[in-house]
Amino acid sequence: MNDKQSQAVITVDQNKCNNCQACITACPIKVCIDASGDKVSVIDELCIGCGCCIPACMQKARSYNDDTDAFFSALDSGEEIVAIVAPAVATIFDNIYKLNGYLKAIGVKAVFDVSFGAELTVRSYLNFAEKNKPEIIIAQPCPALVSYCEIYQPELLKYLAPAHSPMLHTAAMIKEFFKKKYKGAKIAAISPCIAKRREFAETGMVQYNVTMFRLKEKIKQNAVRLSSFNEAGYDGPKAERAVLFSTPGGLKETAAREAPDLVNAVRKIEGPRIIYNYLNELPEMVKEGAAPFIVDCLNCELGCNGGPGTGNQHEPVDKLEHRVSCRAKEYIKANKKTLFGSGLRRNIKKYWKEGLYKRSYVDLSERSKRYKEPSENELLQVFHLMNKYSEEDMYNCSACGYGNCRSMAIAVYNKINKPENCHHFLKSKSEEDEKLRIGAVKLADNLVSEIEKSRQTLVELYTTVSDYIKTTGELGDSLIISSSNMEEMITHIRSITSTAEEKQHSIEALQESAQATKKDMQAMLSSFTEVEKTTNEIAGIVDVIEDISTSTNLLAMNAAIEAAHAGESGRGFAVVASEVRKLASKTGENAGIISDNIKNIVKQISTSLRLSNKADGLLETMISGVDIASHSFSEIIEKHGVLNKRTESFTADLKLMNEKSAALGESSQSIIEELASIKSLIESLDKAKDTARQE
């Protein structure tokens, strides 16, 4: 192969592939398909490009590469191109000459009939047989079979006809005999075969493989009506019955004209279900002398008429061969009407040249060596991977596509398939899965129960911790409030202690004042007693004054009487006596008033004395109370001192508790975060429980 890209004949759309293995069933090689993944893929260097997998894919995930778009792009760019058209064209286009007219109309310089290249091919075979006398000749117009021999059965290469295919005979003829007219022109093959892409890449003689199906689709896509074009015949020499080459047995029919004795020595064989087994057995048949002289073989059951590049795979065989047969009759009839005998033979002689059409092959079996044959022990291990332990496990059902369990195991060994694609494996796994499912159901029930228990535990834990966090928060707040209240209380205690100390000083002063007042009160009582005594003495003086007043009044009366007795001489005395009497009367009156006042004073002094005595008793009681109060305040101050020390200690404890509370708050925050995790875990357990129930 000239380049790696040319090897990629088959493509797989991974988006459409569902790994159904139908492609493996259809593939005659099988090892060129890798089904070890979720989708199948093609191992290009092992693929022979037969295209059997394309119609087998119901998902239409498989297609092929050709050069139709490149061909049209080249024409649009003005590239000079000569077309060679395979004989299978009669099965696809109703009027092949209208197609020729269309090709020339879009820029193709000339159109050659590959049927004449087939005529030259038969001539090359017969020439080789005559000169080399080989045991057997394997016809090689089919590039898929050529690739098969090169990669998988190189021992057949010595039997493969050492001549080009009809298409390459036609291309070589153009390059040799029409080189002046079409110098520099590239060649495009209008082909029924997708594997021709490899043949063209190997030889470099044809640049474009334009499949007939894609060409027809392109014409339809461009809304081209072929009936509107003029008919155009083929350029170059005309063929005869080699137009049958696209039909199984076409080589035999053509060879019969040139060498009728070879008819019985030609084996016509085609179809992937037969041809590869036949080729595998052929070396042994050669040894036994049972092989035919010429093997006319094709990969496709319908021959090239049903090639993967035609789209005819599902067309009736009679319909296809009828069209080709009609054309063959037309060409045979036209050849017989040649004026100077067979123009065909003259053309074959003219355009066939010794050595021009020689083909060699390359042993590519190194590629297939990557596919190893396991030992029986290794194979047994693979069978065990596929859950196959007895003959009953060997279904050979072909669901895997390989036809038998051994071939599938070899594919698994070579890592191009996997046990999961084995029907027995899936069935046994399904049975195991059912057992596992039943066990899983029981386990799920237990799991649901355990999950529910765990969930309840976590819910309780969540609730408990939440309450704890709430209580902790409240405790912290209470501690803060208590701390504040305690500080305030300590302040009040200190203030009360200070006030008590001040009041104690005041009480002590009051006690001193009370003692002094008691002394004063006692002195006053003594004074009041003296006053009472003096007043009583004054009362006695008043009595004396009253007595004097009475005596004076008697004296005045006696004096008045005596003055009256004295007459005029006693008148002056009488006046004195009168005044004395008045004085005595007034003195008596004043004495009475004084007596009353003194009595009042005495009475008031007695009252004051009584009140002073009472006040003295009260003062004594007050002094006693002050002493008690002073003693109480001393006790209060002493106890407040103790309380102050204790509150200071309590304050320190509160401070420590506040610090612990702050640390607890930080821990609580962590716990809150953990609670969120617990809540998420509870939700996860709920989901797990639901999942377990569903399963």
C-alpha positions as CSV (number, residue, x, y, z in Angstrom):
1,M,0.0,0.0,0.0
2,N,1.4,3.4,-0.9
3,D,-0.1,5.2,2.0
4,K,-2.0,4.5,5.1
5,Q,-5.0,6.5,4.1
6,S,-5.5,4.4,1.0
7,Q,-6.0,1.4,3.3
8,A,-9.1,2.9,4.8
9,V,-11.8,1.4,2.6
10,I,-14.6,0.8,5.1
11,T,-15.8,3.5,7.5
12,V,-17.9,3.1,10.6
13,D,-20.2,5.8,12.0
14,Q,-19.8,5.3,15.7
15,N,-22.9,7.3,16.4
16,K,-25.0,4.7,14.5
17,C,-23.2,1.5,15.5
18,N,-25.0,-0.5,18.2
19,N,-22.4,-3.3,18.4
20,C,-24.9,-5.9,17.0
21,Q,-22.0,-8.0,15.5
22,A,-23.9,-8.4,12.2
23,C,-20.8,-7.1,10.4
24,I,-18.7,-9.9,12.0
25,T,-21.2,-12.5,10.7
26,A,-21.0,-11.0,7.2
27,C,-17.2,-10.5,7.2
28,P,-15.3,-13.5,5.6
29,I,-12.2,-12.5,7.4
30,K,-13.6,-11.4,10.8
31,V,-10.2,-10.7,12.4
32,C,-10.2,-7.2,10.7
33,I,-13.1,-6.1,13.0
34,D,-12.4,-5.0,16.5
35,A,-15.4,-5.5,18.8
36,S,-13.6,-5.2,22.1
37,G,-15.2,-1.9,22.9
38,D,-18.7,-0.5,23.0
39,K,-18.7,0.0,19.3
40,V,-17.0,-2.0,16.5
41,S,-14.2,-0.6,14.5
42,V,-12.2,-1.7,11.4
43,I,-8.6,-2.7,11.5
44,D,-7.7,-1.2,8.2
45,E,-4.5,-3.1,7.5
46,L,-6.3,-6.4,8.0
47,C,-9.4,-5.5,6.0
48,I,-9.6,-6.8,2.4
49,G,-12.2,-4.2,1.4
50,C,-14.8,-6.8,0.2
51,G,-17.7,-4.6,1.5
52,C,-19.8,-7.6,2.7
53,C,-20.4,-5.8,6.0
54,I,-22.0,-2.8,4.5
55,P,-25.4,-4.3,3.4
56,A,-25.4,-6.5,6.6
57,C,-25.5,-3.4,8.8
58,M,-29.1,-2.6,9.5
59,Q,-28.1,0.6,11.3
60,K,-26.4,1.9,8.2
61,A,-23.4,2.6,10.3
62,R,-21.1,1.2,7.7
63,S,-20.0,2.9,4.5
64,Y,-17.0,3.1,2.2
65,N,-14.5,5.6,0.9
66,D,-14.2,6.5,-2.7
67,D,-13.1,9.4,-4.9
68,T,-16.4,10.6,-6.4
69,D,-16.3,14.1,-4.8
70,A,-12.6,14.4,-5.6
71,F,-13.3,13.5,-9.2
72,F,-15.9,16.2,-9.6
73,S,-13.7,18.8,-7.8
74,A,-10.9,17.9,-10.2
75,L,-13.1,18.4,-13.2
76,D,-14.3,21.7,-11.8
77,S,-10.7,22.9,-11.5
78,G,-10.0,22.0,-15.1
79,E,-8.0,18.9,-14.5
80,E,-7.6,16.7,-17.6
81,I,-9.2,13.3,-16.9
82,V,-9.8,10.2,-19.0
83,A,-12.5,7.8,-17.7
84,I,-12.4,4.0,-17.9
85,V,-15.8,2.4,-17.4
86,A,-16.3,-1.2,-16.0
87,P,-18.8,-3.5,-17.9
88,A,-21.1,-3.6,-14.8
89,V,-22.2,-0.1,-15.9
90,A,-25.0,-1.8,-18.0
91,T,-26.7,-3.0,-14.8
92,I,-27.0,0.5,-13.4
93,F,-27.6,3.0,-16.2
94,D,-30.3,2.3,-18.8
95,N,-28.3,3.9,-21.6
96,I,-24.6,3.7,-21.2
97,Y,-24.0,5.9,-24.2
98,K,-26.0,8.7,-22.7
99,L,-23.8,8.3,-19.6
100,N,-20.7,8.7,-21.9
101,G,-22.3,11.8,-23.3
102,Y,-22.8,13.2,-19.9
103,L,-19.2,12.5,-18.8
104,K,-17.8,14.2,-21.8
105,A,-20.2,17.1,-21.3
106,I,-18.8,17.7,-17.8
107,G,-15.2,17.7,-19.0
108,V,-14.0,14.1,-19.3
109,K,-11.6,14.0,-22.3
110,A,-12.3,10.4,-23.3
111,V,-14.2,7.3,-22.2
112,F,-12.7,3.9,-22.6
113,D,-14.5,0.5,-22.2
114,V,-12.9,-1.7,-19.6
115,S,-14.5,-4.7,-21.4
116,F,-11.7,-4.4,-24.0
117,G,-9.2,-4.4,-21.1
118,A,-10.9,-7.7,-20.1
119,E,-10.2,-9.0,-23.6
120,L,-6.5,-8.1,-23.1
121,T,-6.6,-9.8,-19.7
122,V,-7.6,-13.1,-21.2
123,R,-4.9,-12.7,-23.7
124,S,-2.4,-12.2,-20.9
125,Y,-3.6,-15.3,-19.1
126,L,-3.4,-17.5,-22.2
127,N,0.1,-16.1,-23.0
128,F,1.3,-16.9,-19.5
129,A,-0.2,-20.4,-19.6
130,E,1.3,-21.1,-23.0
131,K,4.8,-20.0,-22.0
132,N,5.1,-21.1,-18.4
133,K,2.9,-24.1,-18.2
134,P,1.8,-23.4,-14.6
135,E,-0.1,-26.0,-12.5
136,I,-2.9,-23.6,-11.8
137,I,-3.8,-20.0,-12.5
138,I,-6.0,-18.0,-10.1
139,A,-7.7,-15.1,-11.9
140,Q,-7.2,-11.8,-10.1
141,P,-9.8,-9.3,-11.4
142,C,-11.1,-9.1,-7.8
143,P,-8.9,-6.8,-5.6
144,A,-10.5,-8.2,-2.4
145,L,-9.2,-11.7,-3.3
146,V,-5.8,-10.3,-4.2
147,S,-5.6,-8.6,-0.7
148,Y,-6.7,-11.8,0.9
149,C,-3.9,-13.8,-0.7
150,E,-1.3,-11.1,0.1
151,I,-2.3,-10.9,3.8
152,Y,-3.8,-14.2,4.8
153,Q,-2.7,-16.9,2.3
154,P,0.6,-15.8,0.7
155,E,1.3,-19.4,-0.4
156,L,-1.3,-18.7,-3.1
157,L,0.6,-15.7,-4.6
158,K,2.6,-18.0,-6.8
159,Y,-0.7,-19.2,-8.4
160,L,-2.2,-15.7,-8.8
161,A,-2.2,-14.6,-12.4
162,P,0.8,-12.3,-12.8
163,A,-1.2,-9.9,-14.9
164,H,-3.2,-6.8,-14.2
165,S,-6.9,-6.7,-13.8
166,P,-9.1,-5.6,-16.8
167,M,-9.2,-2.0,-15.4
168,L,-5.4,-1.8,-15.1
169,H,-5.0,-3.4,-18.5
170,T,-7.2,-0.6,-19.8
171,A,-5.2,2.1,-17.9
172,A,-1.8,0.6,-19.1
173,M,-3.1,0.5,-22.7
174,I,-4.1,4.2,-22.5
175,K,-0.7,5.2,-21.1
176,E,1.2,3.2,-23.7
177,F,-0.9,3.6,-26.9
178,F,-2.7,6.9,-26.3
179,K,0.1,8.7,-24.4
180,K,0.4,11.5,-27.0
181,K,-3.3,12.2,-27.2
182,Y,-3.9,12.1,-23.5
183,K,-0.4,13.0,-22.2
184,G,-0.6,14.1,-18.5
185,A,-4.2,13.1,-18.2
186,K,-5.3,11.4,-15.0
187,I,-7.4,8.3,-15.1
188,A,-10.7,7.9,-13.3
189,A,-12.3,4.5,-13.0
190,I,-16.1,4.3,-13.1
191,S,-16.1,1.2,-10.9
192,P,-18.4,-1.3,-9.2
193,C,-15.8,-2.2,-6.6
194,I,-14.7,-0.3,-3.5
195,A,-11.6,-2.5,-3.1
196,K,-10.3,-1.1,-6.4
197,R,-9.1,1.9,-4.3
198,R,-6.4,-0.4,-2.9
199,E,-5.4,-1.8,-6.3
200,F,-5.1,1.7,-7.6
201,A,-3.1,2.9,-4.6
202,E,-0.7,-0.1,-5.0
203,T,0.0,0.4,-8.7
204,G,-0.5,4.2,-9.0
205,M,-2.0,3.8,-12.5
206,V,-5.5,5.1,-11.7
207,Q,-6.1,8.2,-9.7
208,Y,-9.8,8.2,-9.0
209,N,-12.1,5.3,-8.0
210,V,-15.5,6.6,-8.8
211,T,-18.1,4.1,-7.7
212,M,-21.1,3.7,-10.0
213,F,-23.6,4.0,-7.1
214,R,-22.1,7.3,-5.9
215,L,-21.9,8.6,-9.4
216,K,-25.6,7.9,-9.9
217,E,-26.4,9.6,-6.6
218,K,-24.4,12.6,-7.6
219,I,-26.2,12.9,-10.9
220,K,-29.5,12.6,-9.1
221,Q,-28.4,15.2,-6.5
222,N,-27.5,17.6,-9.2
223,A,-30.9,17.1,-10.9
224,V,-29.2,15.9,-14.1
225,R,-31.4,14.1,-16.7
226,L,-29.1,11.7,-18.7
227,S,-31.8,11.4,-21.4
228,S,-31.1,15.1,-22.3
229,F,-27.5,14.3,-23.3
230,N,-26.3,13.0,-26.7
231,E,-25.1,9.5,-26.9
232,A,-21.4,9.0,-27.2
233,G,-19.6,5.7,-28.0
234,Y,-16.5,4.5,-26.3
235,D,-13.1,5.8,-27.3
236,G,-10.5,3.3,-28.3
237,P,-10.9,-0.3,-29.4
238,K,-14.3,-2.2,-29.0
239,A,-14.8,-5.4,-26.9
240,E,-16.8,-8.4,-27.7
241,R,-18.0,-11.1,-25.2
242,A,-15.6,-9.8,-22.5
243,V,-18.5,-7.4,-21.6
244,L,-19.6,-10.5,-19.6
245,F,-16.5,-10.2,-17.3
246,S,-18.7,-8.5,-14.6
247,T,-20.9,-11.6,-14.5
248,P,-19.7,-14.8,-12.7
249,G,-18.2,-17.0,-15.4
250,G,-17.4,-14.1,-17.7
251,L,-13.7,-15.0,-17.9
252,K,-14.7,-18.6,-18.8
253,E,-17.0,-17.4,-21.6
254,T,-14.3,-15.1,-23.0
255,A,-11.5,-17.7,-22.7
256,A,-13.8,-20.3,-24.5
257,R,-13.7,-18.2,-27.6
258,E,-9.9,-18.1,-27.7
259,A,-9.2,-21.6,-26.3
260,P,-12.3,-23.9,-26.5
261,D,-10.2,-26.8,-25.0
262,L,-9.8,-24.8,-21.7
263,V,-13.5,-24.6,-21.0
264,N,-13.6,-27.8,-18.9
265,A,-10.4,-26.7,-17.1
266,V,-12.0,-23.5,-15.7
267,R,-13.6,-23.5,-12.3
268,K,-16.2,-20.7,-11.9
269,I,-16.6,-19.9,-8.2
270,E,-17.8,-16.8,-6.3
271,G,-19.4,-15.6,-3.1
272,P,-17.8,-15.0,0.3
273,R,-19.5,-18.0,1.8
274,I,-17.6,-20.3,-0.6
275,I,-14.6,-18.7,-2.1
276,Y,-12.4,-18.3,1.1
277,N,-13.0,-21.8,2.2
278,Y,-12.2,-22.9,-1.3
279,L,-9.0,-20.9,-1.4
280,N,-8.0,-22.4,2.0
281,E,-8.4,-25.9,0.6
282,L,-6.9,-25.1,-2.8
283,P,-3.2,-25.8,-1.9
284,E,-4.1,-29.3,-0.8
285,M,-6.2,-29.8,-4.0
286,V,-3.1,-28.8,-6.0
287,K,-1.0,-31.4,-4.2
288,E,-3.6,-34.0,-4.9
289,G,-3.9,-32.9,-8.5
290,A,-7.6,-32.2,-8.1
291,A,-7.5,-28.5,-8.8
292,P,-8.7,-26.9,-12.0
293,F,-6.3,-25.1,-14.4
294,I,-7.9,-21.7,-14.1
295,V,-9.9,-20.5,-11.1
296,D,-12.4,-17.9,-12.3
297,C,-13.2,-16.4,-8.8
298,L,-14.9,-13.3,-7.5
299,N,-15.7,-12.2,-4.0
300,C,-19.3,-11.1,-4.7
301,E,-22.0,-13.7,-5.3
302,L,-23.5,-11.6,-8.1
303,G,-20.0,-10.9,-9.5
304,C,-19.1,-7.3,-10.2
305,N,-22.7,-6.7,-11.3
306,G,-23.5,-6.8,-7.5
307,G,-20.3,-5.2,-6.3
308,P,-20.6,-3.0,-3.2
309,G,-20.0,0.1,-5.4
310,T,-23.1,-0.6,-7.5
311,G,-25.9,-0.6,-5.0
312,N,-27.3,-3.8,-6.7
313,Q,-26.8,-6.2,-3.8
314,H,-30.6,-6.7,-3.5
315,E,-31.5,-6.7,-7.2
316,P,-32.7,-9.9,-8.8
317,V,-29.8,-11.8,-10.4
318,D,-31.7,-12.4,-13.6
319,K,-32.4,-8.7,-14.1
320,L,-28.7,-7.9,-13.8
321,E,-27.4,-10.7,-16.0
322,H,-30.1,-10.0,-18.6
323,R,-28.8,-6.5,-19.1
324,V,-25.2,-7.6,-19.5
325,S,-26.2,-10.5,-21.7
326,C,-28.1,-8.2,-24.1
327,R,-25.0,-6.0,-24.4
328,A,-22.8,-9.1,-25.0
329,K,-25.1,-10.3,-27.8
330,E,-25.0,-6.8,-29.4
331,Y,-21.2,-6.7,-29.3
332,I,-20.8,-10.2,-30.6
333,K,-23.1,-9.5,-33.4
334,A,-21.3,-6.2,-34.2
335,N,-17.9,-7.9,-34.3
336,K,-19.1,-10.6,-36.8
337,K,-20.1,-7.8,-39.2
338,T,-16.5,-6.6,-39.5
339,L,-15.6,-6.3,-43.2
340,F,-12.2,-8.0,-43.0
341,G,-13.0,-10.6,-40.4
342,S,-12.7,-10.2,-36.7
343,G,-11.7,-6.7,-35.9
344,L,-11.5,-7.8,-32.3
345,R,-8.5,-10.1,-32.9
346,R,-6.7,-7.4,-34.8
347,N,-7.2,-4.9,-31.9
348,I,-6.1,-7.4,-29.3
349,K,-3.0,-8.1,-31.3
350,K,-2.5,-4.3,-31.8
351,Y,-2.9,-3.3,-28.1
352,W,-1.4,-6.3,-26.4
353,K,2.3,-6.0,-25.7
354,E,4.6,-8.5,-24.0
355,G,5.5,-7.3,-20.4
356,L,3.2,-4.3,-20.5
357,Y,0.5,-5.8,-18.4
358,K,2.6,-7.8,-15.9
359,R,1.6,-7.6,-12.3
360,S,3.6,-8.6,-9.2
361,Y,2.3,-9.1,-5.6
362,V,3.6,-8.4,-2.1
363,D,3.6,-10.8,0.8
364,L,1.8,-8.8,3.5
365,S,1.3,-11.8,5.8
366,E,3.4,-10.0,8.5
367,R,0.2,-8.0,9.2
368,S,-1.9,-11.1,10.0
369,K,0.8,-12.3,12.5
370,R,-0.5,-9.9,15.0
371,Y,-3.4,-12.3,15.3
372,K,-2.0,-15.1,17.5
373,E,-3.2,-18.7,17.8
374,P,-3.6,-19.5,21.6
375,S,-2.5,-22.8,23.1
376,E,-5.1,-25.2,24.3
377,N,-4.4,-24.1,27.9
378,E,-4.7,-20.5,27.0
379,L,-7.9,-21.2,25.1
380,L,-9.3,-23.0,28.1
381,Q,-8.7,-19.9,30.2
382,V,-10.5,-17.8,27.7
383,F,-13.4,-20.3,27.7
384,H,-13.6,-19.9,31.5
385,L,-13.7,-16.1,31.1
386,M,-16.7,-16.7,28.8
387,N,-18.3,-18.9,31.5
388,K,-17.8,-22.0,29.4
389,Y,-16.9,-25.0,31.5
390,S,-18.4,-28.0,29.6
391,E,-19.5,-29.1,26.2
392,E,-23.1,-28.0,27.0
393,D,-21.7,-24.5,27.2
394,M,-20.4,-24.6,23.6
395,Y,-23.5,-23.3,21.9
396,N,-21.7,-22.6,18.5
397,C,-24.8,-20.4,17.9
398,S,-22.9,-17.8,15.8
399,A,-24.6,-14.9,17.7
400,C,-21.1,-13.5,18.1
401,G,-20.6,-13.6,14.4
402,Y,-17.7,-16.1,14.3
403,G,-19.7,-19.2,13.6
404,N,-18.4,-21.2,16.5
405,C,-17.3,-20.8,20.1
406,R,-13.6,-21.6,19.4
407,S,-13.3,-18.8,16.9
408,M,-14.9,-16.4,19.3
409,A,-12.5,-17.5,22.1
410,I,-9.6,-16.9,19.8
411,A,-10.9,-13.4,19.0
412,V,-11.2,-12.7,22.8
413,Y,-7.7,-14.0,23.3
414,N,-6.5,-11.6,20.6
415,K,-8.4,-8.7,22.3
416,I,-10.6,-8.0,19.3
417,N,-13.7,-9.1,21.0
418,K,-15.0,-9.6,24.6
419,P,-16.9,-12.2,26.5
420,E,-19.9,-9.8,26.8
421,N,-20.6,-10.4,23.1
422,C,-21.1,-14.2,23.7
423,H,-24.7,-15.3,23.9
424,H,-23.9,-18.1,26.4
425,F,-21.9,-15.6,28.5
426,L,-24.8,-13.2,28.6
427,K,-27.3,-15.9,29.4
428,S,-25.2,-17.4,32.2
429,K,-24.4,-13.9,33.4
430,S,-28.1,-13.2,33.3
431,E,-28.8,-16.3,35.4
432,E,-26.0,-15.2,37.7
433,D,-27.4,-11.7,37.7
434,E,-30.9,-13.1,38.5
435,K,-29.4,-14.9,41.5
436,L,-27.5,-11.8,42.4
437,R,-30.7,-9.8,41.9
438,I,-32.6,-12.0,44.3
439,G,-29.8,-11.8,46.7
440,A,-29.6,-8.1,46.1
441,V,-33.3,-7.8,46.8
442,K,-32.8,-9.5,50.1
443,L,-29.7,-7.5,50.8
444,A,-31.6,-4.4,49.7
445,D,-34.4,-5.1,52.1
446,N,-31.9,-5.6,54.9
447,L,-30.1,-2.5,53.7
448,V,-33.3,-0.5,53.7
449,S,-33.9,-1.6,57.2
450,E,-30.4,-0.8,58.3
451,I,-30.5,2.4,56.4
452,E,-33.7,3.3,58.1
453,K,-32.2,2.5,61.5
454,S,-29.2,4.5,60.7
455,R,-31.3,7.3,59.4
456,Q,-33.4,7.3,62.6
457,T,-30.2,7.3,64.7
458,L,-28.8,10.1,62.7
459,V,-32.1,12.0,62.9
460,E,-32.1,11.6,66.7
461,L,-28.5,12.6,66.8
462,Y,-29.2,15.5,64.6
463,T,-32.1,16.6,66.9
464,T,-30.1,16.0,70.1
465,V,-27.1,17.9,68.8
466,S,-29.3,20.6,67.5
467,D,-30.9,20.9,70.9
468,Y,-27.5,20.8,72.5
469,I,-26.3,23.6,70.2
470,K,-29.4,25.6,71.1
471,T,-28.9,25.0,74.8
472,T,-25.2,25.8,74.5
473,G,-26.1,29.0,72.7
474,E,-28.6,29.8,75.4
475,L,-26.1,28.9,78.1
476,G,-23.5,31.1,76.5
477,D,-26.0,34.0,76.4
478,S,-27.0,33.3,80.0
479,L,-23.3,33.3,81.0
480,I,-22.8,36.6,79.3
481,I,-25.9,38.0,81.0
482,S,-24.9,36.4,84.4
483,S,-21.4,37.7,84.0
484,S,-22.8,41.2,83.3
485,N,-25.3,40.9,86.2
486,M,-22.5,39.6,88.5
487,E,-20.2,42.4,87.6
488,E,-23.1,44.8,88.3
489,M,-23.9,43.0,91.6
490,I,-20.2,43.2,92.6
491,T,-20.3,46.9,91.8
492,H,-23.4,47.2,94.0
493,I,-21.9,45.1,96.8
494,R,-18.8,47.3,96.7
495,S,-21.0,50.4,96.7
496,I,-23.1,49.0,99.6
497,T,-20.0,48.1,101.5
498,S,-18.6,51.6,100.9
499,T,-22.0,53.1,102.0
500,A,-22.1,50.8,105.0
501,E,-18.6,51.8,106.0
502,E,-19.7,55.5,105.6
503,K,-22.9,54.8,107.6
504,Q,-20.9,53.0,110.3
505,H,-18.9,56.2,110.7
506,S,-22.1,58.2,110.9
507,I,-23.6,55.8,113.5
508,E,-20.4,56.0,115.5
509,A,-20.8,59.8,115.3
510,L,-24.4,59.5,116.2
511,Q,-23.5,57.2,119.1
512,E,-21.1,59.8,120.4
513,S,-23.7,62.5,119.9
514,A,-26.4,60.3,121.7
515,Q,-24.0,59.8,124.6
516,A,-23.3,63.5,124.7
517,T,-27.0,64.3,124.4
518,K,-27.7,61.8,127.2
519,K,-25.3,63.7,129.4
520,D,-26.9,67.0,128.4
521,M,-30.3,65.5,129.0
522,Q,-29.3,64.3,132.5
523,A,-27.9,67.8,133.2
524,M,-31.1,69.3,131.9
525,L,-33.1,67.0,134.2
526,S,-31.0,68.1,137.1
527,S,-31.6,71.7,136.1
528,F,-35.4,71.0,135.7
529,T,-35.4,69.5,139.2
530,E,-33.6,72.5,140.6
531,V,-36.0,74.8,138.8
532,E,-39.0,72.9,140.1
533,K,-37.5,73.2,143.6
534,T,-36.8,76.9,143.1
535,T,-40.2,77.4,141.6
536,N,-41.8,75.7,144.6
537,E,-39.8,78.0,146.8
538,I,-41.0,81.0,144.8
539,A,-44.5,79.7,145.3
540,G,-43.8,79.9,149.0
541,I,-42.6,83.5,148.6
542,V,-45.8,84.3,146.7
543,D,-47.7,82.9,149.7
544,V,-45.6,85.3,151.9
545,I,-46.4,88.1,149.5
546,E,-50.1,87.3,149.8
547,D,-49.8,87.2,153.5
548,I,-48.0,90.5,153.5
549,S,-50.6,91.9,151.1
550,T,-53.4,90.7,153.4
551,S,-51.6,92.1,156.4
552,T,-50.8,95.3,154.6
553,N,-54.5,95.6,153.6
554,L,-55.5,95.0,157.3
555,L,-53.0,97.6,158.3
556,A,-54.2,100.0,155.7
557,M,-57.8,99.4,156.9
558,N,-56.7,100.0,160.4
559,A,-54.8,103.1,159.4
560,A,-57.8,104.4,157.5
561,I,-59.9,103.8,160.5
562,E,-57.4,105.6,162.7
563,A,-57.1,108.4,160.2
564,A,-60.8,108.8,160.2
565,H,-60.6,109.0,163.9
566,A,-57.9,111.6,163.5
567,G,-60.0,113.7,161.3
568,E,-58.2,116.4,159.5
569,S,-55.0,115.6,160.9
570,G,-55.3,112.1,159.9
571,R,-56.5,113.0,156.4
572,G,-52.9,112.8,155.0
573,F,-52.5,109.6,156.8
574,A,-55.7,108.4,155.5
575,V,-54.5,109.1,152.0
576,V,-51.4,107.1,152.7
577,A,-53.4,104.4,154.2
578,S,-55.6,104.4,151.1
579,E,-52.6,104.2,148.8
580,V,-51.2,101.5,151.0
581,R,-54.5,99.6,150.8
582,K,-54.5,100.1,147.0
583,L,-50.9,98.8,146.9
584,A,-51.8,95.9,149.1
585,S,-54.8,95.1,146.9
586,K,-52.7,95.4,143.8
587,T,-49.9,93.4,145.4
588,G,-52.5,90.8,146.3
589,E,-53.7,90.8,142.8
590,N,-50.2,90.5,141.4
591,A,-49.4,87.9,143.9
592,G,-52.4,86.0,142.7
593,I,-51.3,86.4,139.1
594,I,-47.8,85.4,140.0
595,S,-49.1,82.5,141.9
596,D,-51.1,81.4,138.9
597,N,-48.1,81.9,136.6
598,I,-45.8,80.1,139.0
599,K,-48.3,77.3,139.2
600,N,-48.4,77.2,135.4
601,I,-44.6,77.2,135.3
602,V,-44.4,74.5,137.9
603,K,-47.0,72.5,135.9
604,Q,-45.0,73.1,132.7
605,I,-41.8,72.3,134.4
606,S,-43.3,69.1,135.7
607,T,-44.5,68.2,132.2
608,S,-41.1,69.0,130.8
609,L,-39.5,67.0,133.5
610,R,-41.8,64.1,132.8
611,L,-41.1,64.5,129.0
612,S,-37.4,64.8,129.7
613,N,-37.5,61.7,131.7
614,K,-39.3,59.9,128.9
615,A,-36.9,61.4,126.3
616,D,-34.1,60.2,128.5
617,G,-35.6,56.7,128.3
618,L,-36.0,57.0,124.6
619,L,-32.5,58.4,124.2
620,E,-31.3,55.4,126.2
621,T,-33.2,53.1,123.9
622,M,-31.9,55.0,120.8
623,I,-28.3,54.7,122.1
624,S,-28.9,51.0,122.6
625,G,-30.4,50.8,119.0
626,V,-27.4,52.8,117.7
627,D,-25.1,50.4,119.4
628,I,-27.0,47.4,117.9
629,A,-27.0,49.1,114.5
630,S,-23.3,49.9,114.8
631,H,-22.6,46.3,115.6
632,S,-24.9,45.1,112.7
633,F,-23.1,47.4,110.3
634,S,-19.8,46.0,111.5
635,E,-21.1,42.5,110.8
636,I,-22.5,43.7,107.4
637,I,-19.1,45.2,106.4
638,E,-17.3,42.0,107.6
639,K,-19.7,39.8,105.7
640,H,-19.6,42.0,102.6
641,G,-15.8,41.7,102.7
642,V,-16.2,37.9,102.7
643,L,-18.9,38.2,100.0
644,N,-16.6,40.6,98.0
645,K,-13.8,38.0,98.1
646,R,-16.2,35.3,97.1
647,T,-17.7,37.4,94.2
648,E,-14.2,38.1,93.0
649,S,-13.5,34.4,92.9
650,F,-16.9,33.9,91.3
651,T,-16.0,36.6,88.8
652,A,-12.8,34.8,87.9
653,D,-14.8,31.6,87.5
654,L,-17.3,33.5,85.3
655,K,-14.5,34.8,83.2
656,L,-13.1,31.3,82.8
657,M,-16.7,30.1,82.0
658,N,-17.0,32.9,79.4
659,E,-13.7,31.7,77.9
660,K,-15.0,28.2,77.9
661,S,-18.3,29.3,76.5
662,A,-16.5,31.1,73.7
663,A,-14.5,28.0,73.0
664,L,-17.7,26.0,73.2
665,G,-19.3,28.5,70.7
666,E,-16.4,27.8,68.3
667,S,-16.9,24.1,68.8
668,S,-20.6,24.5,68.3
669,Q,-19.9,26.2,65.0
670,S,-17.9,23.1,64.0
671,I,-20.7,20.9,65.2
672,I,-23.2,23.0,63.2
673,E,-21.1,22.3,60.1
674,E,-21.0,18.7,61.0
675,L,-24.8,18.8,61.5
676,A,-25.0,20.0,57.9
677,S,-23.0,16.9,56.9
678,I,-25.2,14.7,59.0
679,K,-28.2,16.3,57.3
680,S,-26.7,15.6,53.9
681,L,-25.9,12.0,55.1
682,I,-29.6,11.6,56.1
683,E,-30.7,12.8,52.7
684,S,-28.2,10.4,51.1
685,L,-29.5,7.6,53.2
686,D,-33.0,8.5,52.1
687,K,-31.9,8.3,48.4
688,A,-29.9,5.1,49.1
689,K,-33.0,3.6,50.7
690,D,-35.2,4.6,47.7
691,T,-32.5,3.2,45.3
692,A,-32.3,0.0,47.3
693,R,-36.0,-0.4,47.1
694,Q,-36.1,0.2,43.4
695,E,-33.4,-2.3,42.8
